[in-house]
Amino acid sequence: MRILAIDTALPAVSACVLDHDVAEPLSRESQPMERGHAEALLPLIERVVAAAGGGFSSLQRVAVTVGPGSFTGIRIGLAAGQAIALAAPAPIVGVSTLAALAAPLILEPFEGVVAAAIDARHGQVYVTAYGPDGRTLLSPRRAGAHEALRALGVGPLRLVGSGARMLANEARANGLTAEIVSEAAAPDIAFVARLGFAASPETAPARPLYLKAPDVKPLGREIVEAPAGA
C-alpha cells in the first residue's frame, strides 16, 4: 500500500509518500512557515508525488492532519487531501497532530508518561498523554499548564512539542521529573504517514479536531479570524 501524508495544521507545510513495505518515505518535503500554507501546499505535493514515481494514481490512501492547530491550516490540508483522495481515488484518514508528535516517543521503551503538548497561546496548551503500553491516558484537550499537569499525574514525564517547556517548567516547580525530548513545532511527516496506515476511515475520519471555538466575529460583511495557531 502506498500513502500520501499531508500536514498543514502547524507552522510547517509537509508531505511524504510512504510505501507500507519500506521503512523510509519514497519522497518527502517539509517547509517551516507561519503563513502562506495555501500557496505552498499543492506545488509541494506535486513535487513529492513526482519524486516518488507512479503519479497520483499509484496512491492507495491519503492521510491528513486534522488538528489541533491552526484553523486555517487544518482547512487547507483537509481540502487538498479530500480532493486528491477523490481523484485518485483512494480512502482518506485523519491523523491527530498530537498523536503524530508523540508517536516517535511511544515506540521507545519508557517509564511514566509521554505527553505531547502544543502551545495554544494565552498560557494554555493542547495536550494528550500515553502510558508505556501505548494506551491513551489523557484524551486531547485544551488546558492551562497547571490544569494539564494535574491531569498528567506524578510522572516521570517525557514531553514533546511546542508546549513542552511550559509543562516542564510547571512540573519542576511542583517537584516532578520532566524531560523535554523535543520542542518540534510540527510532527515528523513520516509518522503522520505511519499512523495513517494504522488508521481506519471509519474510526479516524478526515474531519477537523477543534479543541476550542474559532475566535470569529462578524464586522459588517467582514469576518475576522484568530491568527494561525490560535
C-alpha positions as CSV (number, residue, x, y, z in Angstrom):
1,M,0.0,0.0,0.0
2,R,1.2,3.5,-0.8
3,I,0.1,6.5,1.2
4,L,0.4,10.2,0.7
5,A,0.6,12.1,4.1
6,I,-0.1,15.9,4.3
7,D,0.4,18.2,7.3
8,T,-0.5,21.9,7.3
9,A,-2.0,22.2,10.8
10,L,1.0,23.7,12.5
11,P,3.9,26.1,11.4
12,A,5.0,23.9,8.5
13,V,3.8,22.6,5.2
14,S,4.8,18.9,4.8
15,A,4.1,15.9,2.6
16,C,5.5,12.5,2.0
17,V,4.8,9.3,0.1
18,L,5.4,6.1,2.0
19,D,5.2,2.5,0.9
20,H,3.9,0.1,3.6
21,D,6.8,-2.3,3.0
22,V,9.6,0.4,3.1
23,A,11.0,1.8,6.3
24,E,11.7,5.3,4.9
25,P,9.5,7.6,2.8
26,L,9.9,7.3,-1.0
27,S,9.9,11.0,-1.1
28,R,9.3,13.8,1.4
29,E,9.5,17.6,1.8
30,S,8.8,20.0,4.7
31,Q,8.9,23.8,4.7
32,P,8.6,25.6,8.1
33,M,6.3,28.6,7.7
34,E,3.8,30.6,9.8
35,R,1.7,31.7,6.8
36,G,1.3,31.0,3.1
37,H,0.3,27.3,3.5
38,A,-2.3,27.5,0.8
39,E,0.2,28.8,-1.8
40,A,2.9,26.4,-0.9
41,L,1.0,23.2,-0.4
42,L,-0.1,22.0,-3.9
43,P,3.3,22.6,-5.6
44,L,5.0,20.8,-2.7
45,I,2.6,17.8,-3.0
46,E,3.2,17.7,-6.8
47,R,7.0,17.6,-6.2
48,V,6.7,14.9,-3.6
49,V,4.4,12.7,-5.7
50,A,6.6,13.1,-8.8
51,A,9.7,12.2,-6.9
52,A,8.1,9.0,-5.6
53,G,7.1,7.9,-9.1
54,G,3.9,6.4,-10.2
55,G,1.8,9.6,-10.1
56,F,-1.3,10.2,-8.1
57,S,-3.0,7.1,-9.5
58,S,-0.5,5.0,-7.5
59,L,-1.8,6.3,-4.2
60,Q,-3.9,3.8,-2.2
61,R,-4.5,6.0,0.8
62,V,-4.3,9.6,1.9
63,A,-3.6,10.8,5.4
64,V,-4.0,14.4,6.6
65,T,-3.5,16.0,10.0
66,V,-6.8,17.2,11.4
67,G,-5.6,19.2,14.4
68,P,-5.4,20.6,16.9
69,G,-3.6,23.5,15.3
70,S,-4.4,26.5,13.0
71,F,-8.0,26.7,11.9
72,T,-6.9,27.9,8.5
73,G,-4.1,25.4,8.2
74,I,-6.3,22.5,9.1
75,R,-8.9,23.5,6.4
76,I,-6.2,23.9,3.8
77,G,-4.8,20.4,4.4
78,L,-8.2,18.8,4.5
79,A,-9.4,20.4,1.3
80,A,-6.2,19.3,-0.6
81,G,-6.4,15.8,0.9
82,Q,-10.0,15.3,0.1
83,A,-9.6,16.5,-3.5
84,I,-6.6,14.1,-4.1
85,A,-8.4,11.2,-2.4
86,L,-11.4,11.8,-4.7
87,A,-9.3,12.0,-7.8
88,A,-7.0,9.0,-7.1
89,P,-9.4,7.5,-6.0
90,A,-8.3,6.4,-2.5
91,P,-9.7,6.4,1.0
92,I,-8.7,9.3,3.3
93,V,-8.0,9.2,7.1
94,G,-7.4,11.9,9.7
95,V,-4.4,11.9,12.0
96,S,-4.1,14.0,15.2
97,T,-1.1,16.3,15.3
98,L,-0.7,15.4,19.0
99,A,-0.6,11.7,18.2
100,A,2.0,12.2,15.4
101,L,4.2,14.3,17.8
102,A,4.1,11.6,20.4
103,A,4.5,8.6,18.1
104,P,8.3,8.5,18.0
105,L,8.5,8.6,21.8
106,I,5.9,5.8,22.3
107,L,7.9,3.5,20.0
108,E,10.8,3.6,22.5
109,P,10.7,1.8,25.9
110,F,9.9,4.2,28.7
111,E,8.5,4.5,32.2
112,G,6.0,7.1,33.3
113,V,4.0,9.2,30.8
114,V,4.7,10.5,27.3
115,A,2.8,13.8,26.8
116,A,2.6,15.8,23.5
117,A,1.8,19.5,24.0
118,I,1.2,22.3,21.5
119,D,1.4,25.9,22.6
120,A,-2.2,27.1,22.4
121,R,-1.2,30.7,23.4
122,H,-2.5,32.6,26.4
123,G,-0.8,30.3,28.8
124,Q,-2.6,27.2,27.5
125,V,-1.7,24.0,25.7
126,Y,-3.3,21.4,23.5
127,V,-2.2,18.2,25.3
128,T,-2.6,14.4,25.2
129,A,-0.7,11.7,27.1
130,Y,0.1,8.0,26.7
131,G,1.3,5.2,29.0
132,P,4.2,2.7,28.4
133,D,1.8,0.3,26.7
134,G,0.7,3.0,24.2
135,R,-2.7,3.4,25.9
136,T,-4.2,6.9,25.9
137,L,-4.0,8.3,29.5
138,L,-5.3,11.7,28.7
139,S,-7.6,12.5,25.7
140,P,-6.8,15.5,23.6
141,R,-7.8,18.8,25.3
142,R,-7.0,22.4,25.7
143,A,-5.9,23.4,29.2
144,G,-3.8,25.7,31.3
145,A,-0.3,24.4,32.2
146,H,-1.3,23.8,35.8
147,E,-4.5,22.0,34.9
148,A,-2.7,19.9,32.3
149,L,0.0,18.9,34.8
150,R,-2.6,17.8,37.3
151,A,-4.3,15.6,34.7
152,L,-0.9,14.1,33.7
153,G,-0.2,12.7,37.2
154,V,3.1,12.3,39.0
155,G,5.2,11.2,36.0
156,P,8.0,10.9,35.3
157,L,7.1,12.9,32.2
158,R,8.6,12.8,28.7
159,L,7.5,15.8,26.8
160,V,7.4,16.7,23.1
161,G,6.0,19.7,21.2
162,S,6.0,23.4,21.2
163,G,4.2,23.4,24.6
164,A,6.7,21.0,26.2
165,R,8.7,23.7,28.0
166,M,5.6,25.2,29.5
167,L,4.6,21.9,31.0
168,A,8.2,21.1,32.1
169,N,8.5,24.4,34.0
170,E,5.2,23.7,35.7
171,A,6.3,20.1,36.6
172,R,9.6,21.2,38.0
173,A,8.0,23.9,40.1
174,N,5.9,21.2,41.7
175,G,8.9,18.9,42.3
176,L,8.1,16.4,39.5
177,T,10.6,14.9,37.0
178,A,10.1,16.1,33.4
179,E,12.3,15.6,30.4
180,I,11.9,17.7,27.2
181,V,12.6,15.2,24.4
182,S,11.8,17.7,21.6
183,E,10.2,21.1,21.1
184,A,9.4,20.4,17.5
185,A,6.7,22.8,16.2
186,A,5.3,20.2,13.8
187,P,5.3,16.4,13.7
188,D,7.6,14.3,11.5
189,I,5.6,13.8,8.4
190,A,6.7,10.1,8.2
191,F,4.9,9.4,11.4
192,V,1.8,11.0,10.1
193,A,2.0,8.5,7.2
194,R,2.6,5.6,9.6
195,L,-0.3,6.5,11.7
196,G,-2.3,6.9,8.5
197,F,-1.6,3.2,7.6
198,A,-2.8,2.1,11.0
199,A,-6.0,4.3,11.0
200,S,-9.4,3.3,9.6
201,P,-11.5,5.8,7.6
202,E,-14.5,4.7,9.8
203,T,-12.8,5.4,13.2
204,A,-10.4,8.2,12.1
205,P,-12.4,10.4,9.7
206,A,-10.8,13.3,7.9
207,R,-12.7,15.9,10.0
208,P,-11.2,18.9,11.9
209,L,-10.3,18.3,15.5
210,Y,-11.0,21.7,17.0
211,L,-10.4,21.9,20.8
212,K,-11.7,25.5,21.0
213,A,-14.2,27.6,19.2
214,P,-12.8,29.8,16.5
215,D,-12.3,33.4,17.5
216,V,-14.5,34.7,14.7
217,K,-17.0,37.6,14.8
218,P,-18.9,39.4,12.1
219,L,-17.9,43.1,11.4
220,G,-20.5,44.2,8.9
221,R,-19.8,42.0,5.9
222,E,-16.3,41.1,7.0
223,I,-15.2,38.1,9.1
224,V,-12.2,38.4,11.4
225,E,-10.5,35.2,12.3
226,A,-8.0,34.4,15.0
227,P,-4.3,34.2,14.0
228,A,-3.0,30.9,12.8
229,G,-2.1,28.6,15.7
230,A,-4.7,30.1,18.0
